[in-house]
Amino acid sequence: MRISIVMPTYNGMEYLQQAVESVLQQDYEEWELIISDDVSRDGTREYLATLDDARVKVHLQEKNLGIFGNLNFLFRLASCGITQFLCQDDYFLDRGALGRLVAEWEKLPEDVAFLRCNHDLANANSPLSAFEREVLPERISPEMSDVYFAVFGCIPGNLSNVSVRTAAVREAGWFRADLPYAGDFEFWSRLGRKAPWALTKTKTTVVRSHSGQASNFLNFKGELLPQMREVLEAVYPHAVAAGASARLLRLLITINYVAQHKDRGVKRLLLKRDGAYLRAAMREFDRGRFAYGPWLSWLVFFGSLGGRAFRVPIARRLFREVGAVGR
């Protein structure tokens, strides 16, 4: 099996070389690496010009496409049946990572659209995230996909955790470039309605956390929130149609999304005298059909300690009622 690796880049020279070298060092050699630079000005293009492996293909954009526009460009060029994402600041865990990934795909049925690796307890970052690893089956059907996305959010997480059947991106309608903050969540939930997808504990990549990554300097004023609301407006009715209790799901979403974002907004208001984030959370989420209205959402906010309490017990009850675990 040959595999494509796509790497969108933008001003990531501090970590880019390690990412590229982790590909070049793989014991499994049947790969192509396609890099598209989105008008970097930090020496990235000069470094890319030094790469001389025939399997590495570099493209230099003249106009910034944004992350998801750049990914759509890359997927139009990928020539292999399976494509692995590798962000510029992440890297393969070791020399055998790509071989392990290929072995995982060789065990999967042909209808599985994408695979999330690194889905182990060590990568859980909250009690709900740990519960996710406890209850999710290894393969998730389109019928149940939105139930899990509604409860746990963007389960694939960082793009570098994921590989996908290359044709599935085109068949699903590509990534939405107009959703720069929530485009991955929107795409995986949309694709999950069309085809099964899979999870594995197999470790393939190291997802780096650092001060320069986009999540640390974007969404200061709630730019993510209207896009998140759009995703939840699609996920919620599909989850209810699959048998999830509308009552429990609204309560859980209000705690997991609405209360937590209001908590962030309250903190910014108190610490920085900046109410923009809180106003965005109230504007976007208090009118969503997936959550409670203004007054009840504030009661849930206080009762759940700003979204910190009761998430796992409610999720457990919801899954008992829908019978989702193991399906």
C-alpha positions as CSV (number, residue, x, y, z in Angstrom):
1,M,0.0,0.0,0.0
2,R,1.3,3.5,-0.9
3,I,0.3,6.4,1.3
4,S,0.1,10.1,0.7
5,I,1.1,12.5,3.5
6,V,-0.2,16.1,3.2
7,M,1.5,19.0,5.1
8,P,0.0,22.5,4.9
9,T,2.6,25.1,6.0
10,Y,2.5,28.7,7.1
11,N,5.3,30.4,9.0
12,G,6.1,27.2,10.9
13,M,9.9,27.0,10.3
14,E,10.6,26.6,14.0
15,Y,9.2,23.0,13.8
16,L,8.9,22.2,10.1
17,Q,12.3,20.6,9.7
18,Q,11.6,18.0,12.4
19,A,8.2,17.2,10.8
20,V,9.8,16.7,7.4
21,E,12.7,14.7,8.7
22,S,10.3,12.4,10.6
23,V,8.8,11.4,7.2
24,L,12.2,11.0,5.5
25,Q,13.3,8.6,8.3
26,Q,10.4,6.2,8.1
27,D,11.3,2.5,7.6
28,Y,8.2,2.2,5.4
29,E,9.2,3.8,2.2
30,E,6.1,3.7,0.0
31,W,4.9,7.2,0.5
32,E,4.7,10.6,-1.1
33,L,4.9,13.9,0.9
34,I,3.0,16.8,-0.6
35,I,3.7,20.2,1.0
36,S,1.9,23.4,0.2
37,D,3.2,26.6,1.7
38,D,0.6,29.3,2.3
39,V,2.8,32.4,1.7
40,S,5.2,32.0,4.6
41,R,7.7,34.7,5.4
42,D,9.9,33.1,8.0
43,G,12.4,31.1,6.0
44,T,10.0,28.2,5.3
45,R,10.3,28.6,1.5
46,E,14.1,28.7,1.6
47,Y,14.1,25.5,3.6
48,L,11.7,23.7,1.3
49,A,13.9,24.6,-1.7
50,T,16.6,22.4,-0.1
51,L,14.6,19.2,-0.2
52,D,15.8,16.8,-2.9
53,D,13.9,13.6,-2.2
54,A,11.8,12.7,-5.3
55,R,8.9,11.6,-3.1
56,V,8.7,15.1,-1.6
57,K,6.6,17.5,-3.7
58,V,6.5,21.2,-2.8
59,H,4.0,23.8,-3.9
60,L,4.2,27.5,-3.2
61,Q,1.0,29.4,-3.0
62,E,0.9,33.0,-4.4
63,K,-2.2,33.9,-2.3
64,N,-3.0,32.7,1.2
65,L,-5.7,30.0,1.0
66,G,-6.2,29.4,4.8
67,I,-5.8,26.1,6.4
68,F,-8.8,24.3,4.9
69,G,-8.4,25.9,1.4
70,N,-4.8,24.7,1.5
71,L,-5.9,21.2,2.5
72,N,-8.4,21.0,-0.4
73,F,-5.5,22.0,-2.7
74,L,-3.4,19.2,-1.3
75,F,-6.1,16.6,-1.5
76,R,-6.5,17.4,-5.2
77,L,-2.9,16.3,-5.7
78,A,-2.7,13.3,-3.5
79,S,-2.3,10.2,-5.6
80,C,-2.5,7.3,-3.1
81,G,-5.6,5.6,-1.8
82,I,-4.9,6.7,1.9
83,T,-3.8,10.1,3.0
84,Q,-2.2,11.0,6.4
85,F,-2.4,14.5,7.7
86,L,0.9,15.8,9.3
87,C,0.8,19.4,10.6
88,Q,4.0,21.4,10.3
89,D,4.6,21.5,14.1
90,D,3.9,17.7,14.6
91,Y,6.0,14.7,13.7
92,F,6.0,10.9,13.4
93,L,6.6,9.2,16.7
94,D,9.4,6.9,15.5
95,R,10.8,5.2,12.3
96,G,8.0,2.5,12.5
97,A,5.0,4.9,12.7
98,L,4.0,4.8,9.1
99,G,4.3,1.0,8.9
100,R,2.0,0.7,11.9
101,L,-0.5,3.1,10.3
102,V,-0.5,1.0,7.1
103,A,-1.0,-2.2,9.1
104,E,-4.0,-0.6,10.8
105,W,-5.6,0.3,7.4
106,E,-5.0,-3.2,6.1
107,K,-7.2,-4.6,8.9
108,L,-10.1,-2.2,8.1
109,P,-13.0,-2.9,5.8
110,E,-13.2,-0.9,2.6
111,D,-16.2,1.2,3.7
112,V,-14.3,2.8,6.6
113,A,-13.7,6.4,5.6
114,F,-11.2,7.7,8.2
115,L,-9.1,6.5,11.1
116,R,-8.2,8.3,14.2
117,C,-4.9,7.0,15.8
118,N,-3.4,7.9,19.3
119,H,-6.9,7.3,20.8
120,D,-5.5,6.1,24.2
121,L,-6.0,7.2,27.7
122,A,-2.7,9.0,27.8
123,N,-4.1,11.5,25.3
124,A,-7.3,12.2,27.4
125,N,-7.3,15.7,28.8
126,S,-10.5,15.7,31.0
127,P,-12.8,13.2,32.7
128,L,-15.2,13.4,29.8
129,S,-12.3,12.7,27.4
130,A,-11.3,9.7,29.5
131,F,-14.9,8.5,29.5
132,E,-14.8,8.8,25.7
133,R,-12.0,6.3,25.5
134,E,-13.9,4.0,27.8
135,V,-17.1,3.8,25.9
136,L,-16.4,4.4,22.2
137,P,-16.3,1.3,20.0
138,E,-13.4,0.8,17.6
139,R,-15.7,1.3,14.6
140,I,-18.5,3.9,14.5
141,S,-21.5,3.6,12.2
142,P,-23.0,6.5,10.4
143,E,-26.2,6.0,12.4
144,M,-24.5,6.6,15.7
145,S,-21.7,9.0,14.6
146,D,-23.5,12.3,15.5
147,V,-24.4,11.0,18.9
148,Y,-20.8,10.6,19.7
149,F,-19.8,13.9,18.1
150,A,-22.6,15.7,20.1
151,V,-21.4,14.3,23.4
152,F,-17.6,14.4,22.9
153,G,-17.0,17.1,20.4
154,C,-14.4,16.8,17.6
155,I,-13.2,13.3,18.4
156,P,-10.5,13.1,15.8
157,G,-8.8,16.1,17.5
158,N,-5.7,17.4,15.9
159,L,-5.4,16.7,12.2
160,S,-2.1,14.8,12.7
161,N,-4.1,12.1,14.5
162,V,-6.0,11.3,11.3
163,S,-5.7,9.5,8.0
164,V,-8.5,9.2,5.5
165,R,-9.4,7.5,2.3
166,T,-8.3,10.1,-0.2
167,A,-11.4,9.9,-2.4
168,A,-13.7,10.4,0.6
169,V,-12.7,14.0,0.9
170,R,-13.9,14.8,-2.6
171,E,-16.9,12.6,-2.3
172,A,-18.0,14.3,1.0
173,G,-17.7,17.7,-0.6
174,W,-14.3,18.9,0.6
175,F,-13.4,20.9,3.7
176,R,-15.3,24.2,4.1
177,A,-12.8,27.0,3.7
178,D,-15.4,29.5,5.2
179,L,-15.1,27.8,8.6
180,P,-11.5,28.4,9.5
181,Y,-12.1,27.7,13.2
182,A,-14.4,24.7,13.1
183,G,-13.8,23.3,9.6
184,D,-12.3,20.1,10.9
185,F,-15.2,19.4,13.3
186,E,-17.7,20.2,10.6
187,F,-16.0,18.0,8.0
188,W,-15.5,14.9,10.2
189,S,-19.1,15.0,11.5
190,R,-20.4,15.4,7.9
191,L,-18.2,12.5,6.6
192,G,-19.2,10.4,9.6
193,R,-22.9,10.6,8.5
194,K,-21.9,9.1,5.1
195,A,-19.5,6.3,6.1
196,P,-18.2,4.3,9.1
197,W,-15.0,5.5,10.7
198,A,-12.5,3.9,13.1
199,L,-10.5,4.5,16.3
200,T,-7.2,2.9,17.4
201,K,-4.9,3.2,20.3
202,T,-1.9,2.7,17.9
203,K,0.5,5.6,18.3
204,T,1.8,7.2,15.1
205,T,2.3,10.9,15.6
206,V,3.4,13.3,18.3
207,V,1.0,16.3,18.5
208,R,3.0,19.2,19.8
209,S,1.6,21.8,22.2
210,H,3.4,25.2,22.1
211,S,2.7,28.9,22.5
212,G,2.8,29.6,18.8
213,Q,0.0,27.3,17.7
214,A,-3.1,28.9,16.3
215,S,-5.4,27.9,19.2
216,N,-3.4,30.1,21.5
217,F,-3.8,33.4,19.6
218,L,-7.1,32.9,17.7
219,N,-10.7,33.1,19.0
220,F,-10.0,35.9,21.5
221,K,-13.4,37.6,20.8
222,G,-15.4,34.4,20.1
223,E,-14.7,34.1,16.4
224,L,-15.1,30.3,16.8
225,L,-18.6,30.4,18.3
226,P,-20.9,31.1,15.3
227,Q,-19.0,28.3,13.4
228,M,-19.4,26.0,16.4
229,R,-23.1,26.8,16.6
230,E,-23.5,25.9,12.9
231,V,-21.8,22.5,13.5
232,L,-24.0,21.8,16.5
233,E,-27.2,22.8,14.7
234,A,-26.4,20.0,12.2
235,V,-25.1,17.4,14.7
236,Y,-28.0,17.8,17.3
237,P,-31.0,16.7,15.2
238,H,-29.1,13.8,13.7
239,A,-28.2,12.6,17.2
240,V,-31.8,12.9,18.3
241,A,-33.0,11.0,15.2
242,A,-30.5,8.2,16.1
243,G,-32.3,7.8,19.4
244,A,-30.5,10.1,21.8
245,S,-32.7,11.7,24.4
246,A,-33.3,15.3,23.3
247,R,-33.7,16.3,27.0
248,L,-30.4,14.8,28.1
249,L,-28.6,15.8,25.0
250,R,-29.7,19.5,25.4
251,L,-28.6,19.5,29.0
252,L,-25.2,17.9,28.2
253,I,-24.6,20.3,25.3
254,T,-25.6,23.3,27.5
255,I,-23.0,22.1,30.0
256,N,-20.3,21.0,27.7
257,Y,-20.4,23.9,25.2
258,V,-22.5,26.8,26.3
259,A,-21.5,26.9,30.0
260,Q,-17.8,26.3,29.3
261,H,-17.7,29.1,26.7
262,K,-19.6,31.4,29.0
263,D,-17.1,30.6,31.7
264,R,-14.3,31.6,29.4
265,G,-16.2,34.8,28.6
266,V,-16.8,35.6,32.3
267,K,-13.1,35.1,33.1
268,R,-12.1,37.5,30.3
269,L,-14.6,40.0,31.5
270,L,-13.4,39.9,35.1
271,L,-9.7,39.7,34.4
272,K,-9.3,41.8,31.3
273,R,-12.4,44.0,31.3
274,D,-13.2,42.5,27.9
275,G,-16.8,41.4,27.4
276,A,-16.6,40.5,23.7
277,Y,-16.3,36.8,24.2
278,L,-19.2,36.6,26.7
279,R,-21.4,38.6,24.4
280,A,-20.5,36.3,21.5
281,A,-21.3,33.2,23.6
282,M,-24.7,34.6,24.7
283,R,-25.5,35.7,21.2
284,E,-24.7,32.5,19.4
285,F,-25.6,29.8,21.9
286,D,-28.6,31.2,23.7
287,R,-30.6,31.0,20.4
288,G,-29.4,27.5,19.4
289,R,-32.1,24.8,19.3
290,F,-29.5,22.3,20.7
291,A,-29.4,24.2,24.1
292,Y,-31.5,26.0,26.6
293,G,-32.5,29.7,26.3
294,P,-30.8,32.5,28.2
295,W,-32.3,32.1,31.6
296,L,-32.1,28.3,31.9
297,S,-28.6,28.3,30.4
298,W,-27.4,30.6,33.2
299,L,-28.9,28.3,35.8
300,V,-27.1,25.4,34.2
301,F,-23.9,27.5,34.1
302,F,-24.0,28.0,37.9
303,G,-25.3,24.5,38.7
304,S,-22.5,22.8,36.7
305,L,-19.8,25.1,38.1
306,G,-19.2,26.7,34.7
307,G,-19.4,23.5,32.8
308,R,-17.0,21.5,35.0
309,A,-19.5,19.2,36.8
310,F,-22.0,16.4,35.8
311,R,-20.8,15.8,32.3
312,V,-19.8,12.2,32.7
313,P,-22.9,11.1,34.7
314,I,-25.2,12.7,32.2
315,A,-23.3,11.1,29.3
316,R,-23.5,7.7,31.0
317,R,-27.2,8.0,31.4
318,L,-27.7,9.1,27.8
319,F,-25.8,6.2,26.5
320,R,-27.7,3.8,28.7
321,E,-31.0,5.1,27.2
322,V,-29.9,5.1,23.6
323,G,-27.9,1.8,23.9
324,A,-25.1,3.4,21.9
325,V,-22.1,1.8,23.6
326,G,-20.6,-0.9,21.5
327,R,-22.7,-0.3,18.5
